[in-house]
């Protein structure tokens, strides 16, 4: 039997399975396929049975020991030992390798137009194609190889950025959280509207910013206003009365609470004192009883010994009196400790009662001071109300006077208007019996007469002489009576005058009416 050839050197081995079938540019033959991964052979090895495998597939198959050839089993040509795959029983098939490497290949990645041989694909293109889809190592999103840099810099949610303010690195998904804690993040003052204040200096800025709004110092007692720092003193002066009222209500509430708690506390303290005093008396009685009990037996023993010595024969010398039993001493010590503890509790309760009395006195003094302040403010408010009432009365009196003056001015205006009318009438009045009445805007006034807005017009009064008849003219531009719409009606009116008693009546004078129309003449010059 011929000796088996050794395995190829490590430089000839590959750690990848076969090439995918899709890269083949021409027809695929079965001899170019691996019998394990069923892809195009990569570094082909031929076993003793004649079947070919990729170097990677063969080494993986025999890594756990000798294996049966599945291709032989499938083709029903299995026979031992040639169909057993094991280390050292296969050799590199260089002829088939050259055939495979010379096959034409194309890139299987979308949009890639590369073409060449499988050898060129393996050496220059595999794993280097710009259109290859790879997972992002951070977010695991599948991206193209040529977009990896842009994805890592702009799109990856797990990318690391440097803060443009503090230069500290952080994950992109934590950008909002970092902005909330960044010490260099620019803040805007709500008071003075100053911008670009670093967060680490913002607290110091608002301490000295006169425009920053802060709660009133009396917010603990109920004032809910927020004012600018520079106006805080003006606010306290303007609302001093309200602040004192709030403070008074707050302290009165505390006083009521203290008064509600104090009797109960004092009553409990009194009961406790009585109980402690009773306990003290019981302890003193027990201590005295124990002391009597401990001193009694030695005296009786001494008497008995003396009587026996006088009556009986002399015997051995009498022993010394026995000390009190240890139980009595321990009980006495315990009672002493309990007595001391009870006295300490009594002293503590007395001290607390004293503190409560001092606090109550302090609160009563504060309430008295506040009551005086409230009374003073009430007096001031009452005086202000009286002054306000006086001012209101003065304002009412002045208003009445102004109304009277307005009525007087109105009457004067009527008188002036009447005088102006008389003056105009006197300026147009004649005393020679001749009156010239010039009517302007005749067309407009005639239209008003036709429309019924002003059917009649009266002329100013005139006289026949200085002490003669008083007369006026009344004209209907659209006619009157039977002449309405077709004629112009002119009437002569005799009026009541100042000299009527000196004149002859009825009026019997000759009247001459002359009506003329002035028509504008337009001239044109070349």
Protein Blocks (a to p, Z undefined) as FASTA:
>chain_A
ZZddddddfklpccbdcddfklpmbdcdfklpcfklopacehiaddfkopacdfklmmmm
mmnopcddfklmmnopaccfklpccehiaccdfklmmmmmmpccddfbghiacdcdfklm
mmmmgopafkbccddfklopacdfklmmmmmmmmmmkbccddfklopacdfklmmmmmmm
omkbccddfklopghiafklmmmmmmmmmkbccddfklmnopacdcdfklmmmmmmmmmm
mmmmmmmmmmmmmmmmmmmmmmmmmmmmmmmmmmmmmmmmmmmmmmmmmmmmmmmmmmmm
mmmmmmmmmmmccdddddddddddfklmmmmmmmmmmmmmmmmmmmmmmmmmmmmmmmmm
mmmmmmmmmmmmmmmmmmmmmmmmmmmmmmmmmmmmmmmmmmmmmmmmmmmmmmmmmmmm
mmmmmmmpccehpacdddehklmmmmmmmnomambccdddddfblklccddddddfkogh
jlgojaccddddddddfklmmpccddddddddddddddddddddZZ
